[in-house]
C-alpha cells in the first residue's frame, strides 16, 4: 500500500449514524490508550516502516514536503486486528523527531501524546467502498470476508514543535466500535 492509497477514500465530515461508532471516530485523545482500555493484551504489528514515497498533492500540502516516510501497522487487541493505521511524515519531521525512526513495535500515539504542545487537526472521516476494503485485506493479510457494513476510517494531522504526522486509522470490522453498535 502506498501513502496515497487512502487518497482514493471519500474523505469528509459526515459521521456514521451509530453514536458508539461516532464516539470512537471522534476520540480526541490517544487511540492507543483507548484500545488498551478495551483489551487485555495490546500489540502493534508493523507491516512496513520508513518507506520513502512520493506524496499526493493534498498530503504534500499538509506535510509541506514532496516525499514522505510511511509506516503501516495493525493495532491488535487480544491478537485480533482492530485498527489498520498509517502514519506519513516528511524527512524534516524525522529530523525534528528522531524517535520516529526507532518506534519498532511501539505505537505512534505513545510517542506523540507524550508532548505537552501536541495539536491535532479536525478529523476527516471516510467509509470504505467494498473494492477499497478488498485491496486493503489483500495487502495487509487480513481475513477477506466482506463485512455486513463497510468499515470507517478517520485521519488527522498531529503536530508538536516542527514535527507533523498525518495519521490515518481504519477501524476494522472485529473492533469494539462495531460491537458496541449491536
C-alpha positions as CSV (number, residue, x, y, z in Angstrom):
1,X,0.0,0.0,0.0
2,X,1.4,3.4,-0.9
3,X,1.0,6.6,1.2
4,X,-1.5,7.7,-1.4
5,X,-3.7,4.7,-1.0
6,X,-6.1,6.4,1.3
7,X,-6.3,9.4,-1.1
8,X,-9.0,7.5,-3.0
9,X,-11.1,7.1,0.1
10,X,-14.0,9.5,0.2
11,X,-12.9,11.8,3.0
12,X,-15.4,14.3,4.5
13,X,-17.0,15.2,7.8
14,X,-20.3,13.2,7.5
15,X,-20.4,10.8,10.6
16,X,-22.0,7.4,10.7
17,X,-25.4,7.0,12.3
18,X,-24.2,5.0,15.3
19,X,-23.4,7.1,18.4
20,X,-21.0,4.4,19.7
21,X,-19.0,4.4,16.4
22,X,-19.1,8.2,16.3
23,X,-17.5,8.4,19.8
24,X,-14.6,6.2,18.6
25,X,-14.1,8.1,15.4
26,X,-14.1,11.5,17.3
27,X,-12.0,10.4,20.3
28,X,-9.6,13.4,20.7
29,X,-7.1,11.6,22.9
30,X,-4.7,8.8,22.2
31,X,-6.3,5.9,20.4
32,X,-3.7,3.6,21.8
33,X,-4.9,4.4,25.4
34,X,-8.5,3.8,24.4
35,X,-7.6,0.5,22.8
36,X,-5.6,-0.6,25.8
37,X,-8.7,0.0,28.0
38,X,-10.7,-2.4,25.8
39,X,-8.4,-5.4,25.7
40,X,-6.2,-7.5,28.0
41,X,-3.3,-7.5,25.5
42,X,-2.5,-4.7,23.1
43,X,0.2,-5.2,20.4
44,X,1.5,-3.2,17.4
45,X,2.2,-5.3,14.3
46,X,4.4,-3.4,11.9
47,X,3.6,-4.1,8.3
48,X,6.0,-1.5,6.8
49,X,8.3,1.1,8.2
50,X,10.3,4.1,7.0
51,X,9.4,3.6,3.3
52,X,10.1,6.9,1.5
53,X,7.4,7.5,-1.1
54,X,6.0,10.4,-3.2
55,X,3.1,12.2,-1.6
56,X,-0.2,13.1,-3.2
57,X,-0.7,16.9,-3.7
58,X,-3.1,17.0,-0.7
59,X,-0.6,15.2,1.5
60,X,2.3,17.3,0.2
61,X,0.4,20.5,1.3
62,X,-0.4,19.0,4.8
63,X,3.2,17.9,5.4
64,X,5.0,20.7,3.4
65,X,7.0,18.1,1.5
66,X,7.0,16.2,-1.8
67,X,8.0,12.9,-0.3
68,X,7.2,11.3,3.0
69,X,8.0,8.3,5.1
70,X,5.2,5.8,5.5
71,X,4.7,3.5,8.5
72,X,1.9,0.9,8.3
73,X,0.7,-1.1,11.3
74,X,-2.1,-3.2,12.6
75,X,-3.2,-2.4,16.2
76,X,-4.2,-5.7,17.7
77,X,-6.4,-6.3,20.8
78,X,-6.2,-9.8,22.3
79,X,-4.5,-10.8,19.0
80,X,-7.4,-9.6,16.8
81,X,-6.6,-6.8,14.4
82,X,-8.8,-3.8,15.4
83,X,-7.2,-0.9,13.5
84,X,-5.2,-0.6,10.4
85,X,-3.1,2.6,10.7
86,X,-0.7,4.6,8.6
87,X,1.5,7.5,9.5
88,X,3.1,9.8,7.0
89,X,5.8,12.3,7.9
90,X,8.4,14.3,6.0
91,X,12.2,13.9,6.2
92,X,12.2,17.3,8.1
93,X,9.8,15.8,10.7
94,X,12.1,12.8,11.0
95,X,14.9,15.1,11.8
96,X,12.8,17.1,14.2
97,X,11.5,14.0,16.0
98,X,14.3,11.3,15.7
99,X,12.3,8.9,17.9
100,X,10.1,8.2,14.8
101,X,12.8,6.1,13.2
102,X,13.1,3.8,16.2
103,X,9.4,3.1,17.1
104,X,9.5,-0.5,16.2
105,X,6.5,-2.2,17.9
106,X,5.8,1.0,19.9
107,X,2.6,2.8,19.0
108,X,3.0,6.2,17.4
109,X,0.4,7.6,19.9
110,X,2.6,6.7,22.8
111,X,5.3,9.0,21.3
112,X,3.1,11.9,20.1
113,X,0.8,12.2,23.1
114,X,3.8,12.5,25.5
115,X,4.3,16.0,24.1
116,X,2.6,18.8,26.0
117,X,2.3,21.0,22.9
118,X,0.6,18.4,20.7
119,X,-2.0,19.8,18.4
120,X,-4.4,17.8,16.3
121,X,-6.3,19.0,13.2
122,X,-10.1,18.2,12.9
123,X,-10.8,14.6,11.9
124,X,-11.8,13.8,8.4
125,X,-14.0,10.6,8.1
126,X,-14.4,8.0,5.4
127,X,-16.4,4.8,4.9
128,X,-14.5,2.4,2.7
129,X,-16.1,1.1,-0.5
130,X,-16.1,-2.7,-0.9
131,X,-13.2,-2.6,-3.5
132,X,-11.1,-0.4,-1.3
133,X,-11.6,-2.8,1.6
134,X,-10.8,-5.8,-0.6
135,X,-7.5,-4.1,-1.7
136,X,-6.6,-3.5,2.0
137,X,-7.4,-7.0,3.1
138,X,-5.2,-8.4,0.3
139,X,-2.4,-6.0,1.2
140,X,-2.4,-6.4,5.0
141,X,-3.1,-10.1,5.1
142,X,-6.5,-9.7,6.8
143,X,-9.5,-12.0,6.5
144,X,-11.0,-11.3,3.2
145,X,-14.6,-11.9,4.3
146,X,-16.7,-8.9,3.4
147,X,-18.3,-7.3,6.4
148,X,-22.0,-6.6,6.5
149,X,-21.2,-2.8,6.7
150,X,-18.1,-1.3,5.3
151,X,-15.6,-0.1,8.0
152,X,-15.0,3.6,8.8
153,X,-11.7,5.5,9.0
154,X,-10.5,8.8,10.4
155,X,-7.5,10.9,9.6
156,X,-5.9,14.0,11.1
157,X,-2.5,15.6,11.4
158,X,-0.7,15.6,14.7
159,X,1.8,18.4,15.3
160,X,4.4,19.1,18.0
161,X,7.1,21.6,17.6
162,X,8.4,21.3,14.0
163,X,7.1,17.7,13.6
164,X,3.9,17.0,11.8
165,X,2.5,13.5,11.1
166,X,-0.6,12.6,9.1
167,X,-2.3,9.7,10.8
168,X,-5.0,7.5,9.2
169,X,-6.8,4.9,11.3
170,X,-9.3,2.4,9.9
171,X,-11.4,0.6,12.4
172,X,-11.6,-3.0,11.3
173,X,-14.9,-5.0,11.4
174,X,-14.0,-7.0,14.6
175,X,-13.1,-4.0,16.7
176,X,-15.2,-2.7,19.6
177,X,-16.8,0.3,17.8
178,X,-18.8,-2.1,15.7
179,X,-19.6,-4.5,18.5
180,X,-20.9,-1.6,20.6
181,X,-23.4,-0.7,17.9
182,X,-25.3,-4.0,18.0
